[in-house]
Amino acid sequence: MKYGIALFPSKKLQDLANSYRKRYDKHYALVPPHLTLKTAFDAEDTKIKAIAKELREIAEATKPLHISIKKVSSFSPVNNVIYLKVDPTDELKALHEKLHTGSLNSKPEYAFVPHITIGQKLSDDEHSDVLGNLKMLDIHHEEVIDRFHLLYQLENGTWTVHETFLLGKESE
């Protein structure tokens, strides 16, 4: 089965992202707006309990994350993905690195660029036009995220939460 690990932002930020995603992201119906921490990976059902235990330990050792978004950007010319750029804090990078060790050990396919996709699979002309318009937006969003999620992919391509992990030790 395919799994992935992501942060879901607040409803306010999801609503903003979705206002663009429904027009510009063909994956709009498959997964809510998110920040990918670990891209899709295959795992057997027998291994997922051990992976979940590792994720709980990582979550307990990680403080809630402050995220800041100040602009729209793109991965062009590599591909026509438009996204809300999340400032890459040391804490966010450290969590990403931890999620690529232990039984999740794998080298990421791409350098970690924290982002929330709002458009993808656009033609060159559409990408250029949409990006030009979105770059003019005055975006200043900050929030604290206190959990990450282990997701799994259903046969129809939809992603669903398997388990949620709260960041930081539970206060006594």
Backbone torsions as a table, in degrees:
resi	resn	phi	psi	omega
1	MET	NA	148.1	178.3
2	LYS	-88.2	134.5	177.0
3	TYR	-127.0	162.1	174.8
4	GLY	-154.1	166.0	-179.7
5	ILE	-128.3	130.5	-175.6
6	ALA	-147.2	160.6	169.7
7	LEU	-103.4	137.3	171.8
8	PHE	-104.9	126.9	178.0
9	PRO	-76.1	179.1	179.0
10	SER	-61.0	162.3	178.3
11	LYS	-58.8	-39.0	-179.3
12	LYS	-58.3	-46.6	-179.7
13	LEU	-72.0	-36.9	176.6
14	GLN	-62.1	-40.4	178.8
15	ASP	-63.4	-41.3	177.4
16	LEU	-62.2	-49.7	-179.8
17	ALA	-60.5	-43.9	-178.3
18	ASN	-66.3	-26.5	178.2
19	SER	-62.4	-26.3	176.0
20	TYR	-97.4	-38.0	-176.1
21	ARG	-59.9	-37.8	-176.4
22	LYS	-63.9	-23.2	177.0
23	ARG	-95.3	-33.3	-167.3
24	TYR	-118.6	0.9	-177.2
25	ASP	-127.2	112.3	-178.7
26	LYS	-67.1	-14.4	177.8
27	HIS	-93.2	9.3	-176.6
28	TYR	-48.0	-45.8	-175.4
29	ALA	-82.1	-9.2	-173.6
30	LEU	-91.2	-28.3	-176.7
31	VAL	-156.6	141.3	176.6
32	PRO	-67.1	164.3	175.3
33	PRO	-54.8	135.8	-174.3
34	HIS	-156.2	166.1	172.5
35	LEU	-112.7	114.3	-177.8
36	THR	-74.0	126.1	175.1
37	LEU	-99.5	-30.6	176.8
38	LYS	-146.7	120.6	-178.5
39	THR	-67.7	170.0	-174.4
40	ALA	-51.4	134.6	176.7
41	PHE	-140.8	153.7	178.8
42	ASP	-91.6	139.2	175.6
43	ALA	-149.1	140.4	176.5
44	GLU	-76.0	151.6	178.1
45	ASP	-55.8	-34.2	-178.3
46	THR	-67.6	-25.1	-177.4
47	LYS	-93.1	-15.7	-171.2
48	ILE	-68.7	-27.7	176.9
49	LYS	-65.8	-41.8	178.3
50	ALA	-66.8	-39.9	177.9
51	ILE	-62.9	-44.9	179.6
52	ALA	-61.0	-37.7	178.3
53	LYS	-63.7	-44.0	177.0
54	GLU	-61.5	-42.0	-179.4
55	LEU	-63.9	-38.1	176.8
56	ARG	-60.8	-43.3	179.7
57	GLU	-64.6	-41.6	177.8
58	ILE	-63.4	-44.4	-178.9
59	ALA	-61.9	-44.3	-179.1
60	GLU	-62.4	-31.5	-177.7
61	ALA	-88.7	1.5	-176.7
62	THR	-116.7	129.8	178.2
63	LYS	-76.8	156.9	173.9
64	PRO	-51.5	147.3	-172.3
65	LEU	-102.2	132.4	174.3
66	HIS	-90.2	125.0	175.9
67	ILE	-117.2	148.5	-178.8
68	SER	-136.0	132.2	178.9
69	ILE	-125.5	126.3	-177.9
70	LYS	-128.1	-5.2	-178.9
71	LYS	-160.6	165.8	173.2
72	VAL	-99.5	140.1	-180.0
73	SER	-140.8	-174.2	-177.0
74	SER	-150.2	154.6	174.5
75	PHE	-91.4	5.2	178.7
76	SER	-60.8	141.4	10.3
77	PRO	-90.6	1.3	-179.8
78	VAL	-62.5	-50.1	170.6
79	ASN	-154.8	161.5	-173.8
80	ASN	-88.2	60.5	176.2
81	VAL	-104.1	130.1	175.4
82	ILE	-110.2	138.0	-174.5
83	TYR	-148.1	161.2	168.6
84	LEU	-83.3	120.5	-176.1
85	LYS	-82.1	121.1	177.5
86	VAL	-93.9	127.3	178.7
87	ASP	-57.2	127.4	-176.5
88	PRO	-80.6	88.1	-179.8
89	THR	-75.6	161.2	177.1
90	ASP	-60.4	-38.2	-179.1
91	GLU	-64.9	-41.8	179.8
92	LEU	-66.8	-43.1	178.1
93	LYS	-63.9	-39.7	179.9
94	ALA	-64.3	-41.8	178.4
95	LEU	-63.7	-44.1	178.2
96	HIS	-57.1	-45.8	-179.7
97	GLU	-63.5	-42.3	179.6
98	LYS	-61.4	-31.8	-178.3
99	LEU	-79.8	6.0	176.5
100	HIS	-122.9	26.8	178.3
101	THR	-125.3	-179.6	177.7
102	GLY	59.4	-138.3	-179.1
103	SER	-72.0	-10.5	176.1
104	LEU	-97.2	13.7	-174.8
105	ASN	-59.8	117.3	175.1
106	SER	-164.3	150.3	177.3
107	LYS	-86.3	125.7	179.2
108	PRO	-59.6	144.9	-179.6
109	GLU	-66.6	-35.0	-178.7
110	TYR	-126.3	159.5	171.9
111	ALA	-61.3	146.8	-178.0
112	PHE	-74.4	114.6	175.2
113	VAL	-123.3	97.6	-176.9
114	PRO	-61.8	127.3	-176.8
115	HIS	-161.4	164.4	173.3
116	ILE	-123.4	111.7	-176.3
117	THR	-65.4	134.5	175.1
118	ILE	-123.1	-9.1	176.4
119	GLY	-158.5	140.7	177.6
120	GLN	-158.0	162.9	-179.1
121	LYS	58.0	39.3	178.2
122	LEU	-92.7	150.3	173.5
123	SER	-66.0	162.4	-179.7
124	ASP	-57.2	-44.8	-178.8
125	ASP	-65.8	-45.4	179.9
126	GLU	-63.7	-42.5	178.2
127	HIS	-57.4	-49.1	-178.2
128	SER	-61.4	-44.9	-178.7
129	ASP	-65.3	-50.3	-178.0
130	VAL	-64.5	-45.2	180.0
131	LEU	-60.8	-43.0	178.5
132	GLY	-57.6	-42.6	179.5
133	ASN	-69.9	-43.8	-176.0
134	LEU	-71.0	-28.4	179.2
135	LYS	-65.4	-20.0	179.4
136	MET	-81.1	-10.9	179.3
137	LEU	-65.1	143.4	175.6
138	ASP	-98.0	94.1	-176.2
139	ILE	-107.0	124.7	173.7
140	HIS	-140.5	99.7	-178.7
141	HIS	-130.6	132.8	175.6
142	GLU	-135.5	144.5	176.7
143	GLU	-162.0	167.8	175.7
144	VAL	-111.7	130.8	177.7
145	ILE	-109.8	128.1	-173.0
146	ASP	-112.6	17.6	180.0
147	ARG	-160.7	155.3	168.8
148	PHE	-128.5	167.9	-170.4
149	HIS	-131.6	138.2	169.7
150	LEU	-92.0	119.5	-177.9
151	LEU	-108.6	157.0	171.1
152	TYR	-132.9	154.5	-176.0
153	GLN	-100.6	128.6	176.5
154	LEU	-79.6	167.5	-178.5
155	GLU	-59.8	-29.2	-179.4
156	ASN	-83.6	4.4	177.4
157	GLY	94.7	-10.3	179.7
158	THR	-72.6	142.2	177.0
159	TRP	-100.8	136.6	-177.1
160	THR	-131.2	146.5	179.2
161	VAL	-70.7	126.5	173.9
162	HIS	-89.1	-46.0	179.7
163	GLU	-156.8	147.9	179.3
164	THR	-111.5	139.7	-177.2
165	PHE	-122.7	118.4	179.0
166	LEU	-77.9	137.5	-179.8
167	LEU	-84.4	140.4	179.2
168	GLY	88.6	152.5	178.2
169	LYS	-65.5	144.5	175.5
170	GLU	-64.5	131.0	179.3
171	SER	-75.6	140.3	-175.9
172	GLU	-79.4	NA	NA
